[in-house]
Amino acid sequence: MFHSISLTLEQLGDKRLRSVLILSIGASLLLILALAAVVGLVLSALAQTGTGWLDEVIVWVGAIGTFVLALIFFPGSVQLVSGLFADRVADAVAAKHYPDAPAPRHVPLGEVIADGLRFAALTIGLNIVALPLYFILPGLNLLIFFGLNGYLLGREYAEMIGQRSMDRATFRAFRETNRGSLFVGGVLIAALSTIPVVNLTTPVVATAFAMHEHERLRRRTVPR
């Protein structure tokens, strides 16, 4: 896994990834601003009590809450951006490191968008359900957050890369065999997506990392 991280970081300067990285950073920034705007509007609507000091407290708490909630919801939403650039990133990684990998199948854009929306809705929904635990269980809240999002992101990125070359039955067996490694990889992606500024690179970095992990695990577990 550390080798996958190293290979990912080494290739970020690759000219095939440079333009994709710039585009994904822009798209991720827009996504964060959109999430912050939505959360901010909701919290601002609550600051209409008519009591001056209480409204001011709500505004200040809301400003902090907007930042925190945007970070909480970003891991799920970022998959929308990742899906748009997944093929270009995976193809660049495969061309440089895995020229003998199985030829990828073409995934229609409609399927990519539908999968991204499905995953974003699931992840944001589950994080909303878990939201009270994040605020009332100091210490444990981090374990809950990274456990939940690590599982979801590990599974989703594995599926995004796996569907390029595996049928459903083969992928299910692959995922079951490697669920521990996929979970740890998902936790690393979740951690990356919560680091301000750095998280703008998540779509490219996470996809490249997932590609390396997929090939590492495939060559270890799937007969050739």
Contacts in CASP RR format, 6 or more apart in sequence:
PFRMAT RR
TARGET T0000
AUTHOR 0000-0000-0000
METHOD contacts of the structure
MODEL  1
MFHSISLTLEQLGDKRLRSVLILSIGASLLLILALAAVVGLVLSALAQTG
TGWLDEVIVWVGAIGTFVLALIFFPGSVQLVSGLFADRVADAVAAKHYPD
APAPRHVPLGEVIADGLRFAALTIGLNIVALPLYFILPGLNLLIFFGLNG
YLLGREYAEMIGQRSMDRATFRAFRETNRGSLFVGGVLIAALSTIPVVNL
TTPVVATAFAMHEHERLRRRTVPR
1 181 0 8 1.000
1 184 0 8 1.000
1 185 0 8 1.000
1 188 0 8 1.000
1 213 0 8 1.000
1 216 0 8 1.000
3 212 0 8 1.000
3 216 0 8 1.000
4 209 0 8 1.000
4 212 0 8 1.000
4 213 0 8 1.000
4 216 0 8 1.000
5 188 0 8 1.000
5 209 0 8 1.000
7 97 0 8 1.000
7 208 0 8 1.000
7 212 0 8 1.000
8 205 0 8 1.000
8 208 0 8 1.000
8 209 0 8 1.000
8 212 0 8 1.000
9 205 0 8 1.000
11 17 0 8 1.000
11 92 0 8 1.000
11 93 0 8 1.000
11 96 0 8 1.000
11 208 0 8 1.000
12 21 0 8 1.000
12 201 0 8 1.000
12 204 0 8 1.000
12 205 0 8 1.000
12 208 0 8 1.000
14 92 0 8 1.000
14 96 0 8 1.000
16 88 0 8 1.000
16 91 0 8 1.000
16 92 0 8 1.000
16 95 0 8 1.000
16 96 0 8 1.000
17 89 0 8 1.000
17 92 0 8 1.000
17 204 0 8 1.000
17 208 0 8 1.000
20 85 0 8 1.000
20 88 0 8 1.000
20 89 0 8 1.000
20 92 0 8 1.000
20 204 0 8 1.000
21 201 0 8 1.000
21 204 0 8 1.000
23 85 0 8 1.000
24 81 0 8 1.000
24 82 0 8 1.000
24 85 0 8 1.000
24 200 0 8 1.000
24 201 0 8 1.000
24 203 0 8 1.000
24 204 0 8 1.000
25 200 0 8 1.000
25 201 0 8 1.000
26 200 0 8 1.000
27 81 0 8 1.000
27 84 0 8 1.000
27 203 0 8 1.000
28 78 0 8 1.000
28 81 0 8 1.000
28 199 0 8 1.000
28 200 0 8 1.000
28 201 0 8 1.000
28 202 0 8 1.000
28 203 0 8 1.000
29 200 0 8 1.000
31 74 0 8 1.000
31 77 0 8 1.000
31 78 0 8 1.000
31 80 0 8 1.000
31 81 0 8 1.000
32 70 0 8 1.000
32 74 0 8 1.000
32 199 0 8 1.000
32 200 0 8 1.000
35 69 0 8 1.000
35 70 0 8 1.000
35 73 0 8 1.000
35 74 0 8 1.000
35 77 0 8 1.000
36 66 0 8 1.000
36 67 0 8 1.000
36 70 0 8 1.000
39 65 0 8 1.000
39 66 0 8 1.000
39 69 0 8 1.000
39 70 0 8 1.000
39 73 0 8 1.000
40 62 0 8 1.000
40 66 0 8 1.000
43 58 0 8 1.000
43 61 0 8 1.000
43 62 0 8 1.000
43 65 0 8 1.000
43 66 0 8 1.000
44 59 0 8 1.000
44 62 0 8 1.000
46 58 0 8 1.000
47 55 0 8 1.000
47 58 0 8 1.000
47 59 0 8 1.000
47 62 0 8 1.000
48 55 0 8 1.000
49 55 0 8 1.000
49 58 0 8 1.000
71 194 0 8 1.000
71 196 0 8 1.000
71 199 0 8 1.000
72 127 0 8 1.000
72 131 0 8 1.000
72 134 0 8 1.000
72 145 0 8 1.000
73 124 0 8 1.000
73 127 0 8 1.000
74 193 0 8 1.000
74 194 0 8 1.000
74 199 0 8 1.000
75 123 0 8 1.000
75 149 0 8 1.000
75 152 0 8 1.000
75 153 0 8 1.000
75 189 0 8 1.000
75 190 0 8 1.000
75 193 0 8 1.000
75 194 0 8 1.000
76 119 0 8 1.000
76 120 0 8 1.000
76 123 0 8 1.000
76 124 0 8 1.000
76 127 0 8 1.000
76 149 0 8 1.000
76 152 0 8 1.000
76 153 0 8 1.000
76 193 0 8 1.000
77 120 0 8 1.000
77 123 0 8 1.000
77 124 0 8 1.000
78 193 0 8 1.000
78 199 0 8 1.000
78 202 0 8 1.000
78 203 0 8 1.000
78 206 0 8 1.000
79 116 0 8 1.000
79 119 0 8 1.000
79 120 0 8 1.000
79 123 0 8 1.000
79 153 0 8 1.000
79 156 0 8 1.000
79 160 0 8 1.000
80 113 0 8 1.000
80 116 0 8 1.000
80 117 0 8 1.000
80 120 0 8 1.000
81 202 0 8 1.000
81 203 0 8 1.000
82 157 0 8 1.000
82 160 0 8 1.000
82 202 0 8 1.000
82 203 0 8 1.000
82 206 0 8 1.000
82 207 0 8 1.000
83 112 0 8 1.000
83 115 0 8 1.000
83 116 0 8 1.000
83 160 0 8 1.000
83 203 0 8 1.000
83 207 0 8 1.000
84 112 0 8 1.000
84 203 0 8 1.000
85 203 0 8 1.000
85 204 0 8 1.000
85 207 0 8 1.000
86 112 0 8 1.000
86 160 0 8 1.000
86 161 0 8 1.000
86 207 0 8 1.000
87 104 0 8 1.000
87 107 0 8 1.000
87 164 0 8 1.000
89 203 0 8 1.000
89 204 0 8 1.000
89 207 0 8 1.000
89 208 0 8 1.000
89 211 0 8 1.000
90 104 0 8 1.000
90 161 0 8 1.000
90 164 0 8 1.000
90 207 0 8 1.000
90 208 0 8 1.000
90 211 0 8 1.000
91 104 0 8 1.000
92 208 0 8 1.000
93 208 0 8 1.000
93 211 0 8 1.000
93 212 0 8 1.000
94 101 0 8 1.000
94 104 0 8 1.000
94 211 0 8 1.000
97 212 0 8 1.000
97 215 0 8 1.000
98 211 0 8 1.000
98 215 0 8 1.000
101 165 0 8 1.000
101 215 0 8 1.000
102 165 0 8 1.000
103 165 0 8 1.000
104 164 0 8 1.000
104 165 0 8 1.000
105 163 0 8 1.000
105 164 0 8 1.000
105 165 0 8 1.000
107 163 0 8 1.000
107 164 0 8 1.000
115 159 0 8 1.000
115 160 0 8 1.000
119 152 0 8 1.000
119 156 0 8 1.000
122 152 0 8 1.000
123 149 0 8 1.000
123 152 0 8 1.000
123 153 0 8 1.000
126 148 0 8 1.000
126 152 0 8 1.000
127 145 0 8 1.000
127 148 0 8 1.000
127 149 0 8 1.000
130 144 0 8 1.000
130 145 0 8 1.000
130 148 0 8 1.000
133 140 0 8 1.000
133 141 0 8 1.000
133 144 0 8 1.000
134 141 0 8 1.000
134 144 0 8 1.000
134 145 0 8 1.000
135 141 0 8 1.000
137 144 0 8 1.000
145 190 0 8 1.000
146 187 0 8 1.000
146 190 0 8 1.000
146 191 0 8 1.000
147 183 0 8 1.000
147 187 0 8 1.000
147 190 0 8 1.000
149 186 0 8 1.000
149 187 0 8 1.000
149 190 0 8 1.000
149 193 0 8 1.000
150 183 0 8 1.000
150 185 0 8 1.000
150 186 0 8 1.000
150 187 0 8 1.000
150 189 0 8 1.000
150 190 0 8 1.000
151 183 0 8 1.000
151 186 0 8 1.000
153 185 0 8 1.000
153 186 0 8 1.000
153 189 0 8 1.000
153 190 0 8 1.000
153 193 0 8 1.000
153 206 0 8 1.000
154 182 0 8 1.000
154 183 0 8 1.000
154 185 0 8 1.000
154 186 0 8 1.000
154 189 0 8 1.000
154 210 0 8 1.000
155 175 0 8 1.000
155 182 0 8 1.000
157 186 0 8 1.000
157 189 0 8 1.000
157 206 0 8 1.000
157 207 0 8 1.000
157 210 0 8 1.000
158 174 0 8 1.000
158 175 0 8 1.000
158 178 0 8 1.000
158 182 0 8 1.000
158 210 0 8 1.000
158 213 0 8 1.000
158 214 0 8 1.000
159 171 0 8 1.000
159 175 0 8 1.000
160 207 0 8 1.000
160 210 0 8 1.000
161 207 0 8 1.000
161 210 0 8 1.000
161 211 0 8 1.000
161 214 0 8 1.000
162 171 0 8 1.000
162 174 0 8 1.000
162 214 0 8 1.000
163 171 0 8 1.000
166 174 0 8 1.000
170 222 0 8 1.000
174 217 0 8 1.000
174 218 0 8 1.000
174 221 0 8 1.000
174 222 0 8 1.000
175 182 0 8 1.000
177 217 0 8 1.000
177 221 0 8 1.000
178 217 0 8 1.000
178 221 0 8 1.000
181 213 0 8 1.000
181 217 0 8 1.000
182 213 0 8 1.000
182 217 0 8 1.000
185 209 0 8 1.000
185 213 0 8 1.000
188 209 0 8 1.000
189 202 0 8 1.000
189 206 0 8 1.000
189 209 0 8 1.000
189 210 0 8 1.000
192 198 0 8 1.000
192 199 0 8 1.000
192 201 0 8 1.000
192 202 0 8 1.000
192 205 0 8 1.000
192 206 0 8 1.000
193 199 0 8 1.000
193 202 0 8 1.000
193 206 0 8 1.000
END
